Every structure is written in C-alpha cells, then in structure tokens.
Amino acid sequence: MPLGTMLKLEQLKKQIESQETKIQNQENKTNIQEKKIQNQDNIIQIQGKQIQDQGKKIEHQEKKLQNQETKIQNQENKTNIQEKKIRNQDNIIQIQEKKIQEQGKKIQGQDNKINIHENKLESQEKKIESQGNMIRKLEKQYQDIVKLIDRLHSPTSCSALLIKHPSTRSGMYYINPKGLSSPPLVQVYCDMTSKNRVGVTVIGHDSESRTLVKGYDPAGSYKRKVKYDISMEHIVAIMKQSKRCEQFIKYECQGRLLWHLGLYYGWWVSRQGTKMNYWGGAAVNSGKCACGMTNSCASGGKCNCDKNDAIWREDSGYLTDKNTLPVTELRFGDTGHPSEAEKGYHTLGKLQCWG
C-alpha cells in the first residue's frame, strides 16, 4: 500500500477515533441532560402539585375572604343599626335630662317645703320636749306629794298604796305595817309591775350576790349571816299582814354534797334561828330539794347536789313559809378536800311580800 494512502488511512482512523470520542462525550452529555431533564420533570411535577395545593389554598382563602367580607358587611349593617339606636338613645337622654331638670326644680321646691316643715317640726319637738319636761316635773311633784301624804297617812303595804293610788310607779316609799311597837314608818321598795301589778313589798339584804364557798369541809362550817335593810320587827309585821311571801334560794355545786345519808352538809336558818331541813321549791320539813318532790334529782335521791360528781349542778327554788321566813343565815360544808375540785356558789334573793 502506498505510503500516502497509509497516512490518509491513519488520519482517517484518528479522525474516526476523535469522532467516536466526541460521540461518546455527546452521549455522556446527553445522558446527563436526560437526567437533568428527568430531574426537571420531577421538579415540575412537584411544583405542579405545589401549585395545585397553592390553588386550593387560594380558593380556600378566597372563600374565607368572601366570608370575612360578608361578616364585615353584616357588622357594618349592625353598626349602622347601633348608630341609629345610639342617636335614638341620645334623643331619649336629652329628653330625660330635660325631665330631670324639671324634676330637680320640683325637688328643690319640695326641699324648700321640707325645710319649712322641718323647722315647724323642730319647733313642735321643742314644745313637746318642754311639755315632757313639765309633765315629768309634775309627775315628780305628784310622786313627792303622794309620798308626803303617805308619810302623813302611810299605807300599811305596797299593795295598799297601789290600791289607793293606781298610777303609782315602782320606787322607794314609806309604809306603816300593822302591829308595831317601834316607830311605825319604814321605807321599802315597792314593785308596782310584778305579780300582775298587785304591789309587791321588796326587802333587800347584804347577801344577794353570787358567793363562792370553798375550803370548808366540816358540815355547816361555812357561815353567812344575812343582814336585812330593815329591822326584823318590821319584816315580821309586813309578812303577817301579807297574803303571800317568798324568797328565792339557790346553791350551785361541783363535787360536793348538800344532804347525804341523813347527814346535812348545808342548810338555811329561819328567823327563829332554826336549822331548816328542806330547800327552795320543796315542801316544808320534807327533807328534800325541789327535784326531790318530783323524783327527778340527778342523784336519784333528794337533791341534785347529792350526786357529788365533777359536773356543775344546781338546787334552787322559792321558800314560801311565812312562819319561818326570812332566811337569816346560810351554812355549807364539804368544800375543803385539797385533792378534789369541791366548791359551790350560793345566791339568796330579796324577800317579797304582797296581798
């Protein structure tokens, strides 16, 4: 083969190889482009979906926007209605303010009238107060006159005084009990409202307050003599001429006895100096307290205090025997044990007589 032909063939081979290389490169580029195109397609599909989603969202937002616009329109309508109502209210308020002004003028006129009436009322009250003072002064003068007359012509009792002067008020008065050898007149308190307004003669004494008894163990070792506001002779005379007399007596006890197994730890003394064996509310000489008369004592015996426990108990009632009243002394015991809470309180009321 000629050299020239061989050279041409060699050149052609090289050109063919170069072309094949270019073709191979083009194929590689094509593959790469196809992959890019594939990726672009995928991206386009994804974006297409996103666009669809966005479209749906836009449609949803447009619906919301339409709803909002509808609501805004409704709100505007409501606002217009409210504005009309407000204008109507303003008109009403203006009318009301005029009425209030008119009412204010009327009230001012009424206030002026009230001030005039108040001044008149104050003047009347002063007159009434002055008249009341005068009435009280006259009543006091009347009471003083009654007392003076009574001292000159003293009634025998508060009951007799009330019969003689029905308008007599409660207070201190002089009476003249029957059958006295000493100066007859004696001043007592007359209760004109109690016992259905019969006129009760009340005689006080120095032992009326609630008094503690403690530290006296032997029976009757505690002694409390009772001093009355008037003499015993006057008291006896008042009781003799009265239909009824009474005196309240009470003993509160804790961990101590009053009467037990025939032994008397506490008692009261009559005006004759006799040791009495019964308590207020019980029958004379019964040896019992009030609860013993109804078999209702806490101890099941004759008195509540005979239970002798740590609970506070009480025996109380009225003494009504005119032959032995008034109480002149109180005696108690069984309150001195150092290891036990033994104590009591006695209370003695005023002597009251009426009728």
PLY file of the C-alpha trace (Angstrom):
ply
format ascii 1.0
element vertex 355
property float x
property float y
property float z
element edge 354
property int vertex1
property int vertex2
end_header
0.00 0.00 0.00
1.34 3.36 -0.87
2.61 5.46 1.96
0.31 8.28 1.15
-2.70 6.03 1.39
-1.49 4.63 4.67
-1.08 8.10 6.04
-4.58 9.00 4.93
-5.92 5.85 6.48
-4.07 6.69 9.72
-5.51 10.20 9.68
-8.96 8.78 8.99
-8.56 6.38 11.94
-7.56 9.23 14.16
-10.49 11.30 12.88
-12.81 8.36 13.43
-11.46 7.86 16.99
-11.78 11.56 17.62
-15.35 11.46 16.32
-16.11 8.41 18.39
-14.70 10.19 21.44
-16.83 13.23 20.63
-19.82 10.96 20.12
-19.11 9.28 23.42
-18.81 12.66 25.10
-22.03 13.75 23.44
-23.74 10.60 24.63
-22.46 11.27 28.15
-23.67 14.83 27.92
-26.96 13.56 26.52
-27.31 11.15 29.43
-26.53 13.94 31.82
-29.03 16.19 30.07
-31.64 13.45 30.17
-31.06 13.04 33.89
-31.33 16.77 34.34
-34.48 16.73 32.23
-35.79 13.86 34.37
-34.99 15.82 37.49
-36.58 18.88 36.00
-39.68 16.81 35.19
-39.77 15.63 38.79
-39.33 19.17 39.99
-42.02 20.32 37.57
-44.36 17.60 38.87
-43.63 18.58 42.47
-44.09 22.22 41.67
-47.27 21.32 39.78
-48.59 19.67 42.93
-47.48 22.64 44.97
-49.21 24.93 42.52
-52.35 22.81 42.82
-52.09 22.96 46.61
-51.50 26.68 46.44
-54.50 26.97 44.15
-56.63 25.11 46.65
-55.30 27.31 49.43
-56.01 30.38 47.34
-59.56 29.12 46.75
-59.93 28.47 50.49
-58.54 31.90 51.28
-60.85 33.45 48.73
-63.79 31.72 50.42
-62.57 32.96 53.79
-62.15 36.40 52.31
-65.68 36.26 50.97
-66.94 35.13 54.37
-64.98 37.93 56.02
-66.38 40.43 53.58
-69.87 39.10 54.35
-69.21 39.39 58.07
-67.80 42.88 57.60
-70.93 43.79 55.66
-73.07 42.34 58.45
-71.02 44.21 61.06
-71.42 47.39 59.06
-75.15 46.80 58.97
-75.17 46.16 62.72
-73.01 49.23 63.24
-75.48 51.29 61.25
-78.31 49.91 63.33
-76.36 50.60 66.54
-75.62 54.12 65.39
-79.32 54.66 64.80
-80.05 53.26 68.27
-77.37 55.50 69.76
-78.88 58.50 68.05
-82.28 57.47 69.38
-80.76 56.98 72.85
-79.14 60.39 72.64
-82.52 61.87 71.86
-84.08 59.96 74.75
-81.25 61.06 77.06
-81.78 64.68 76.06
-85.49 64.30 76.79
-84.67 62.60 80.12
-82.20 65.33 81.02
-84.91 67.91 80.44
-87.27 65.90 82.60
-84.54 65.57 85.25
-84.01 69.30 85.21
-87.73 69.79 85.62
-87.78 67.20 88.42
-84.78 68.93 90.02
-86.70 72.16 90.08
-89.68 70.34 91.64
-87.36 68.63 94.18
-85.84 71.98 95.05
-89.32 73.27 95.65
-90.10 70.20 97.76
-86.82 70.64 99.69
-87.82 74.17 100.49
-91.19 72.92 101.71
-89.47 70.14 103.69
-87.12 72.67 105.30
-90.14 74.72 106.29
-91.87 71.63 107.71
-88.66 70.54 109.46
-88.38 73.92 111.09
-92.01 73.63 112.16
-91.38 70.04 113.35
-88.28 71.11 115.28
-90.30 73.85 116.89
-93.04 71.33 117.75
-90.45 68.87 119.13
-89.03 71.58 121.35
-92.54 72.33 122.55
-93.16 68.61 123.14
-89.83 68.25 124.94
-90.68 71.25 127.07
-94.12 69.78 127.76
-92.49 66.39 128.51
-90.14 68.04 130.99
-93.10 69.79 132.51
-95.04 66.50 132.68
-92.08 64.74 134.30
-91.71 67.61 136.72
-95.40 67.45 137.54
-95.22 63.65 137.89
-92.27 64.00 140.25
-94.15 66.64 142.20
-97.15 64.31 142.25
-95.00 61.41 143.47
-93.45 63.68 146.10
-96.93 64.76 147.20
-98.05 61.11 147.27
-95.01 60.21 149.35
-95.62 63.17 151.65
-99.29 62.24 152.04
-98.29 58.62 152.57
-95.84 59.68 155.24
-98.61 61.59 156.94
-101.18 58.85 156.23
-98.90 55.95 155.34
-100.44 52.79 153.82
-99.74 49.52 155.54
-98.12 47.95 152.44
-97.19 48.50 148.80
-100.38 46.68 147.80
-102.44 49.12 149.86
-100.52 52.06 148.32
-101.27 50.84 144.77
-104.95 50.42 145.59
-105.04 53.95 146.97
-103.04 55.45 144.09
-103.29 53.16 140.98
-100.85 55.28 138.93
-98.05 54.96 141.48
-94.77 53.88 139.92
-92.18 51.48 141.34
-89.82 53.13 143.82
-88.98 53.75 147.47
-91.99 54.54 149.70
-92.84 54.79 153.38
-95.33 52.27 154.73
-96.84 51.74 158.16
-97.12 47.99 158.86
-99.67 46.91 161.43
-98.79 45.73 164.92
-95.51 47.59 165.53
-94.23 48.67 168.91
-91.26 50.62 167.49
-91.57 53.78 165.32
-94.05 52.58 162.69
-92.85 54.19 159.46
-90.36 52.20 157.38
-89.05 52.87 153.87
-89.21 49.94 151.44
-89.03 49.38 147.69
-92.43 48.88 146.06
-92.51 46.87 142.82
-95.72 48.02 141.14
-95.42 45.86 137.98
-94.67 42.29 139.15
-97.23 39.67 140.20
-99.92 41.14 137.92
-99.46 44.63 139.39
-100.59 43.80 142.91
-97.94 45.98 144.58
-95.04 43.87 145.91
-93.11 44.94 149.02
-89.43 44.13 148.37
-86.88 43.89 151.21
-83.21 43.63 150.30
-80.18 42.43 152.25
-76.37 42.23 152.13
-76.07 38.67 150.75
-77.78 38.87 147.36
-74.70 38.42 145.12
-73.48 35.00 143.90
-70.87 33.98 146.50
-68.16 31.28 146.35
-67.99 28.56 149.01
-64.62 26.76 149.11
-62.25 25.45 151.76
-64.92 24.46 154.32
-65.03 20.68 154.80
-66.97 20.02 158.05
-70.76 20.13 157.69
-72.08 23.68 158.11
-68.62 25.13 158.78
-69.22 27.91 156.23
-71.43 30.59 157.82
-73.03 33.59 156.14
-75.29 35.70 158.34
-77.84 37.77 156.41
-78.40 41.41 157.36
-81.63 42.95 156.02
-82.24 46.58 155.06
-84.94 47.00 157.72
-85.44 45.58 161.21
-86.73 42.06 161.78
-89.70 43.53 163.68
-90.75 45.46 160.57
-90.20 42.38 158.38
-92.36 40.17 160.61
-95.11 42.80 160.68
-95.05 43.07 156.88
-95.21 39.26 156.49
-98.07 38.90 158.96
-100.27 41.39 157.10
-99.38 39.96 153.64
-101.22 37.10 151.98
-98.07 35.70 150.40
-94.30 35.99 150.83
-91.41 34.29 149.04
-87.62 34.26 148.92
-85.50 32.65 146.20
-82.57 30.46 147.26
-80.01 28.68 145.06
-76.93 26.54 145.59
-74.61 25.56 142.70
-72.30 22.66 143.44
-69.37 20.73 142.00
-68.02 17.62 143.71
-69.76 18.31 146.98
-72.86 17.22 148.91
-75.87 19.05 150.29
-77.61 16.22 152.16
-76.46 12.61 152.19
-77.38 9.53 154.22
-79.17 11.57 156.86
-76.25 13.99 157.28
-76.85 17.65 156.40
-73.76 19.35 154.93
-75.70 22.54 154.07
-78.83 24.28 155.30
-80.51 27.63 155.87
-81.55 29.13 159.17
-85.01 30.57 159.86
-85.71 33.88 161.60
-86.22 31.90 164.83
-82.66 30.51 164.47
-83.84 27.03 163.50
-81.79 24.77 161.19
-84.13 24.01 158.26
-84.17 20.58 156.62
-85.62 21.47 153.20
-84.57 23.65 150.26
-86.26 26.12 147.95
-89.11 24.65 145.88
-89.74 21.76 148.28
-92.48 21.23 150.88
-91.86 22.43 154.42
-89.94 19.91 156.57
-89.80 17.46 153.62
-86.03 16.93 153.86
-85.83 17.48 150.10
-84.93 19.91 147.35
-87.32 20.84 144.52
-86.20 17.91 142.34
-86.88 15.52 145.23
-90.54 16.48 145.14
-90.81 15.12 141.57
-88.22 12.32 141.87
-86.13 13.99 139.17
-82.84 14.57 141.02
-79.58 13.73 139.25
-78.54 11.52 142.13
-81.84 9.71 142.28
-82.11 10.98 145.85
-83.38 14.16 147.44
-81.17 16.86 145.80
-79.14 17.31 142.61
-76.01 18.23 144.58
-76.06 14.84 146.29
-74.72 13.37 143.02
-71.32 14.58 144.28
-69.56 14.47 140.88
-67.37 16.84 138.84
-70.33 18.24 136.88
-71.79 21.59 137.92
-75.29 21.05 139.31
-77.89 23.23 140.98
-80.66 23.09 143.58
-82.90 26.14 143.66
-86.43 27.38 144.24
-88.65 29.66 146.33
-89.16 29.43 150.08
-92.75 30.43 150.90
-93.40 29.62 154.57
-94.19 32.94 156.29
-93.81 31.26 159.69
-90.05 30.76 159.17
-89.01 33.39 156.61
-86.82 35.28 156.06
-83.52 33.38 155.76
-81.16 34.72 158.43
-78.11 32.54 157.83
-76.61 30.17 155.22
-74.48 27.17 156.25
-72.43 24.87 153.97
-69.63 22.28 154.12
-67.92 19.51 152.11
-65.91 22.04 150.08
-62.49 21.66 151.68
-60.89 18.49 150.29
-57.49 19.63 148.90
-57.23 16.91 146.21
-60.72 17.35 144.75
-62.46 20.22 142.93
-65.02 20.75 145.68
-66.75 24.11 145.64
-70.12 25.80 145.44
-71.90 29.14 144.97
-74.88 30.39 146.95
-77.39 33.03 145.87
-80.15 34.44 148.08
-82.88 36.64 146.63
-84.78 39.54 148.18
-87.78 38.89 150.42
-91.00 39.74 148.56
-94.49 40.07 150.10
-97.84 41.07 148.61
-101.58 40.95 149.07
0 1
1 2
2 3
3 4
4 5
5 6
6 7
7 8
8 9
9 10
10 11
11 12
12 13
13 14
14 15
15 16
16 17
17 18
18 19
19 20
20 21
21 22
22 23
23 24
24 25
25 26
26 27
27 28
28 29
29 30
30 31
31 32
32 33
33 34
34 35
35 36
36 37
37 38
38 39
39 40
40 41
41 42
42 43
43 44
44 45
45 46
46 47
47 48
48 49
49 50
50 51
51 52
52 53
53 54
54 55
55 56
56 57
57 58
58 59
59 60
60 61
61 62
62 63
63 64
64 65
65 66
66 67
67 68
68 69
69 70
70 71
71 72
72 73
73 74
74 75
75 76
76 77
77 78
78 79
79 80
80 81
81 82
82 83
83 84
84 85
85 86
86 87
87 88
88 89
89 90
90 91
91 92
92 93
93 94
94 95
95 96
96 97
97 98
98 99
99 100
100 101
101 102
102 103
103 104
104 105
105 106
106 107
107 108
108 109
109 110
110 111
111 112
112 113
113 114
114 115
115 116
116 117
117 118
118 119
119 120
120 121
121 122
122 123
123 124
124 125
125 126
126 127
127 128
128 129
129 130
130 131
131 132
132 133
133 134
134 135
135 136
136 137
137 138
138 139
139 140
140 141
141 142
142 143
143 144
144 145
145 146
146 147
147 148
148 149
149 150
150 151
151 152
152 153
153 154
154 155
155 156
156 157
157 158
158 159
159 160
160 161
161 162
162 163
163 164
164 165
165 166
166 167
167 168
168 169
169 170
170 171
171 172
172 173
173 174
174 175
175 176
176 177
177 178
178 179
179 180
180 181
181 182
182 183
183 184
184 185
185 186
186 187
187 188
188 189
189 190
190 191
191 192
192 193
193 194
194 195
195 196
196 197
197 198
198 199
199 200
200 201
201 202
202 203
203 204
204 205
205 206
206 207
207 208
208 209
209 210
210 211
211 212
212 213
213 214
214 215
215 216
216 217
217 218
218 219
219 220
220 221
221 222
222 223
223 224
224 225
225 226
226 227
227 228
228 229
229 230
230 231
231 232
232 233
233 234
234 235
235 236
236 237
237 238
238 239
239 240
240 241
241 242
242 243
243 244
244 245
245 246
246 247
247 248
248 249
249 250
250 251
251 252
252 253
253 254
254 255
255 256
256 257
257 258
258 259
259 260
260 261
261 262
262 263
263 264
264 265
265 266
266 267
267 268
268 269
269 270
270 271
271 272
272 273
273 274
274 275
275 276
276 277
277 278
278 279
279 280
280 281
281 282
282 283
283 284
284 285
285 286
286 287
287 288
288 289
289 290
290 291
291 292
292 293
293 294
294 295
295 296
296 297
297 298
298 299
299 300
300 301
301 302
302 303
303 304
304 305
305 306
306 307
307 308
308 309
309 310
310 311
311 312
312 313
313 314
314 315
315 316
316 317
317 318
318 319
319 320
320 321
321 322
322 323
323 324
324 325
325 326
326 327
327 328
328 329
329 330
330 331
331 332
332 333
333 334
334 335
335 336
336 337
337 338
338 339
339 340
340 341
341 342
342 343
343 344
344 345
345 346
346 347
347 348
348 349
349 350
350 351
351 352
352 353
353 354
